[in-house]
């Protein structure tokens, strides 16, 4: 996708999975490399985009984008489901470059806006998002789907 001052931004692929699993583990997201490789394949097979930032050695950052259609808007929303930069690579513009690349991918997918979910305890990500122009527009609530035949609580 691009190269800036030795930083390469490109589509994440199966061979990136071991390094990305370590990067995600550093962010508190535990996933095995084999499972992550399968998830990357499934994501890209469903119109999603996963972009990796690589300087030298293991990946320095990752952003994952999924176009979402709703009835409220005429065009899709680009939902950023993951944005992670390695601790030793922060405050060097990698997050902004990843965000710019994801915005370009979102526009190409027909999206008119970006959204990013920030979880509890992610104060650094929240501060980054505010500095990057994101505004607080409410909450995203989740609940697990119960297996068929389970009693709802």
For each residue, the residues with C-beta under 8 A, 3 or more apart:
1: 9 10 11 51 101
2: 8 9 10 97 101
3: 6 7 8 9
4: 7 9 97
5:
6: 3 55 56
7: 3 4 53 54 55 60 94 97
8: 2 3 53 54 55
9: 1 2 3 4 51 52 53 97 98 101
10: 1 2 51 52 54
11: 1 44 49 50 51 52
12: 16 20 40 50 51 52 59 62
13: 16 40
14: 17 37 40 41
15:
16: 12 13 19 20 40 52 59
17: 14 20 21 33 34 36 37 40
18: 21 22 33
19: 16 22 23 58 59
20: 12 16 17 23 24 33 36 40 52 59 62
21: 17 18 24 25 31 32 33 36
22: 18 19 25 26 58
23: 19 20 26 27 58 59 61 62 84 86
24: 20 21 27 29 30 31 36 62 82 84
25: 21 22 28 29 30 31
26: 22 23 84 86 87
27: 23 24 84
28: 25
29: 24 25 82 84
30: 24 25
31: 21 24 25 35 36 39
32: 21 35 36
33: 17 18 20 21 36 37
34: 17 37 38
35: 31 32 38 39
36: 17 20 21 24 31 32 33 39 40
37: 14 17 33 34 40 41
38: 34 35 41 42
39: 31 35 36 42 43
40: 12 13 14 16 17 20 36 37 43 44 50
41: 14 37 38 44 45
42: 38 39 45 46
43: 39 40 46 48 49 50 64 66
44: 11 40 41 48 49 50
45: 41 42
46: 42 43 66
47: 66 67 109
48: 43 44 64 65 66 67
49: 11 43 44 64 65 66 102 105 109
50: 11 12 40 43 44 62 63 64 65 82
51: 1 9 10 11 12 62 63 64 65 98 101 102 105
52: 9 10 11 12 16 20 59 61 62
53: 7 8 9 59 60 61 62 85 89 94 97 98
54: 7 8 10 58 59 60
55: 6 7 8 60 89
56: 6
57:
58: 19 22 23 54 86
59: 12 16 19 20 23 52 53 54 62 86
60: 7 53 54 55 85 86 89 94
61: 23 52 53 83 84 85 86 89 94 95 98
62: 12 20 23 24 50 51 52 53 59 82 83 84 98
63: 50 51 80 82 83 84 98 99 101 102
64: 43 48 49 50 51 80 81 82 83
65: 48 49 50 51 78 79 80 81 102 105 106 109
66: 43 46 47 48 49 78 79 81
67: 47 48 76 77 78 79 106 109 110 111
68: 76 77 78 79
69: 76 77
70: 73 77
71:
72:
73: 70 76 77 112 113
74: 112
75: 110 111 112
76: 67 68 69 73 109 110 111 112
77: 67 68 69 70 73 111 112 113 114 115
78: 65 66 67 68 102 103 105 106 109 111 113 114 115
79: 65 66 67 68 114 115 116 117
80: 63 64 65 83 99 102 114 115 116 117
81: 64 65 66 117
82: 24 29 50 62 63 64
83: 61 62 63 64 80 95 98 99 116 125
84: 23 24 26 27 29 61 62 63
85: 53 60 61 89 90 94 95 98
86: 23 26 58 59 60 61 89 90
87: 26 90
88:
89: 53 55 60 61 85 86 92 94
90: 85 86 87 94 95 124
91:
92: 89
93: 96 97
94: 7 53 60 61 85 89 90 97 98
95: 61 83 85 90 98 99 128 132
96: 93 99 100 132
97: 2 4 7 9 53 93 94 100 101
98: 9 51 53 61 62 63 83 85 94 95 101 102
99: 63 80 83 95 96 102 103 132
100: 96 97 103 104
101: 1 2 9 51 63 97 98 104 105
102: 49 51 63 65 78 80 98 99 105 106 114
103: 78 99 100 106 107 114
104: 100 101 107 108
105: 49 51 65 78 101 102 108 109
106: 65 67 78 102 103 109 111 114
107: 103 104 110 111
108: 104 105
109: 47 49 65 67 76 78 105 106
110: 67 75 76 107
111: 67 75 76 77 78 106 107 114
112: 73 74 75 76 77
113: 73 77 78
114: 77 78 79 80 102 103 106 111 134
115: 77 78 79 80 137
116: 79 80 83 129 134
117: 79 80 81 140
118: 122 125 126 129
119: 122
120:
121:
122: 118 119 125 126
123: 126 127
124: 90 127 128
125: 83 118 122 128 129
126: 118 122 123 129 130
127: 123 124 130 131
128: 95 124 125 131 132
129: 116 118 125 126 132 134
130: 126 127 134
131: 127 128
132: 95 96 99 128 129
133:
134: 114 116 129 130
135:
136:
137: 115
138:
139:
140: 117
141:
142:
143:
144:
145:
146: 150 151 152
147: 150
148:
149:
150: 146 147
151: 146
152: 146
153:
